[in-house]
Amino acid sequence: MKKHGLWTIKRTEQRYADAFIEFHVDEVIKPDGSEGEFAVARMLPGVSTLALDADGFVYLGREFRYAIGRESLETASGAVDEGEAEADAARRELKEELGIEADELIDLGLVDAVTSQVYSPARLFLARGLRFRESEQEGTEEIEVVRVKLEAAVEMVMRAEITHAVSCTLILKAQEYLRREASL
């Protein structure tokens, strides 16, 4: 038995695992003392990077997302490989997906996209000092690069045209970071 906050985990059974996600069911004693099960999906830790050029444009990727069955407009995002530093993963994903390298990477903190039954932490970065190269998309990726002003991206978040939670958080945090930076 293992304490987990106010819960006690009696036993854990892994029901599925692949390179990116594992799914397990815990036999638990709930905070009220009753017994039951609690299912949790654990994803690899991830990164998400918003590329911002000197003219105030940001670079997003539009791609079909299998789980939601439609295209999604997102910041460059992906998993952190085992043993890889988060900043290195951010740079790798930015280059792979959008063909962008950055001189400056600003850490804007951690976000947990879904907290009830999914463990999926993501570190957020703002990239500046951009250089453009060929993208190195994986075989499962067909990403269209979309260039918009940061203010337009914020409006797209507010109108629910951008719905990827991590991207929404990153765009809004970047806007606030830049506002504070300008006021110094």
Secondary structure, DSSP 8 states (H G I E B T S, - for coil): -EEETTEEEEEEEEEEE-SSEEEEEEEEE-TTS-EEEEEEEEE--EEEEEEE-TTSEEEEEEEEETTTTEEEEE-EEEE--TT--HHHHHHHHHHHHH-EEEEEEEEEEEEES--SSEE-EEEEEEEEEEEE------TT---EEEEEEHHHHHHHHHTTS---HHHHHHHHHHHHHHHHHHT-
